[in-house]
């Protein structure tokens, strides 16, 4: 038995296919979904979603920029603020953006709470894109 997985962002459908297994970056940690999973609704953090179409296939990575996932009767619907497939991201560009975001985050003063929040968000996005492209953090 398989799952029907859809990843939908405001401007496009990023993924719409059958899958054996899905791993989501929920706000409480990594969440694995297999067929027969109990119905649920969960908030998603900025991070990398992994999808495996068949038991023998490789994992596909998708960078998610926060949103929600609903699981119901072997259908996984993921509504996100933004998403990008890892195979569409250029690794070197993602590595550069990640390095720059990391440097910016390290330079923010701790007492500047607003700048800290913004720099953390930019860092998480850059890290998710880099990891989805195949980079190791």
C-alpha positions as CSV (number, residue, x, y, z in Angstrom):
1,X,0.0,0.0,0.0
2,X,1.3,3.5,-0.8
3,X,0.7,7.1,0.2
4,X,-0.5,9.9,-2.1
5,X,1.8,12.8,-1.3
6,X,1.1,16.4,-2.4
7,X,3.3,19.4,-1.6
8,X,1.5,22.6,-2.4
9,X,3.0,26.1,-2.2
10,X,1.2,29.4,-2.9
11,X,2.5,29.5,-6.5
12,X,2.8,25.8,-7.6
13,X,2.5,22.1,-6.8
14,X,6.0,21.0,-5.9
15,X,5.2,17.3,-5.6
16,X,2.2,15.1,-6.5
17,X,3.0,11.4,-6.6
18,X,2.7,8.1,-4.8
19,X,5.3,7.3,-2.1
20,X,6.1,4.5,0.3
21,X,7.5,6.7,3.0
22,X,7.7,10.4,4.0
23,X,9.8,12.1,6.6
24,X,8.6,15.6,7.6
25,X,10.4,18.4,9.6
26,X,7.6,19.0,12.1
27,X,7.9,21.7,14.8
28,X,8.5,19.0,17.4
29,X,11.1,17.0,15.4
30,X,11.3,14.6,12.5
31,X,8.1,12.8,11.7
32,X,7.9,9.6,9.7
33,X,4.8,8.7,7.7
34,X,4.0,5.2,6.3
35,X,0.8,3.8,4.8
36,X,-1.8,3.2,7.5
37,X,-0.7,6.2,9.6
38,X,-3.3,7.6,12.0
39,X,-5.0,10.8,10.9
40,X,-3.2,13.9,12.1
41,X,-2.5,17.6,11.5
42,X,0.9,19.0,12.3
43,X,2.8,22.2,11.9
44,X,6.0,22.1,9.9
45,X,9.2,23.9,10.6
46,X,11.7,25.2,8.0
47,X,13.6,22.1,7.0
48,X,14.0,19.2,4.6
49,X,11.2,16.8,3.8
50,X,12.4,13.4,2.4
51,X,10.2,11.2,0.2
52,X,10.9,7.6,-1.0
53,X,8.7,6.5,-3.9
54,X,9.4,2.8,-3.7
55,X,11.3,0.6,-1.2
56,X,14.2,0.3,-3.6
57,X,14.4,3.9,-4.8
58,X,16.5,6.7,-3.4
59,X,15.2,9.4,-1.2
60,X,14.1,12.7,-2.8
61,X,14.7,15.9,-0.8
62,X,12.4,18.9,-0.7
63,X,13.3,22.1,1.2
64,X,10.1,23.3,3.0
65,X,9.7,26.8,4.3
66,X,7.2,26.1,7.1
67,X,3.5,25.2,6.9
68,X,1.2,22.4,7.8
69,X,0.8,18.7,6.9
70,X,-2.4,16.7,7.1
71,X,-2.4,12.9,7.0
72,X,-5.7,11.1,6.4
73,X,-6.5,7.7,4.8
74,X,-3.1,7.3,3.1
75,X,-3.1,10.9,1.7
76,X,-0.5,13.3,2.9
77,X,-1.3,16.9,2.0
78,X,1.4,19.5,2.7
79,X,0.6,23.2,2.5
80,X,3.7,25.3,2.8
81,X,4.8,28.9,2.5
82,X,7.5,27.8,0.0
83,X,9.2,24.7,-1.2
84,X,11.9,23.7,-3.6
85,X,13.0,20.2,-4.8
86,X,16.5,19.4,-4.0
87,X,17.3,18.2,-7.5
88,X,16.4,21.7,-8.8
89,X,18.8,23.6,-6.4
90,X,22.4,24.3,-7.4
91,X,24.6,23.0,-4.7
92,X,27.3,25.6,-4.9
93,X,24.8,28.5,-4.8
94,X,23.1,26.9,-1.8
95,X,26.5,26.4,-0.1
96,X,27.4,30.1,-0.6
97,X,24.0,31.3,0.7
98,X,24.3,28.9,3.7
99,X,27.8,30.2,4.6
100,X,26.7,33.8,4.3
101,X,23.6,33.2,6.4
102,X,25.7,31.5,9.1
103,X,28.2,34.4,9.2
104,X,25.4,36.9,9.4
105,X,23.8,35.0,12.3
106,X,27.0,34.8,14.2
107,X,27.5,38.6,13.8
108,X,24.1,39.6,15.2
109,X,24.2,41.1,18.7
110,X,22.4,39.1,21.3
111,X,20.5,42.1,22.6
112,X,19.0,42.9,19.1
113,X,16.2,40.4,19.4
114,X,14.5,41.4,16.1
115,X,17.7,41.0,14.1
116,X,18.4,37.7,15.8
117,X,15.0,36.3,14.8
118,X,15.4,37.5,11.2
119,X,18.9,36.1,10.9
120,X,17.8,32.8,12.4
121,X,15.0,32.5,9.8
122,X,17.3,33.3,6.9
123,X,19.8,30.8,8.3
124,X,17.2,28.0,8.6
125,X,16.0,28.6,5.0
126,X,19.6,28.6,3.6
127,X,20.4,25.4,5.6
128,X,17.3,23.6,4.4
129,X,18.1,24.5,0.7
130,X,21.7,23.4,1.2
131,X,20.7,20.1,2.7
132,X,18.1,19.4,0.1
133,X,20.6,20.0,-2.6
134,X,22.8,17.3,-1.1
135,X,25.1,19.4,1.2
136,X,26.1,18.2,4.6
137,X,25.9,20.4,7.6
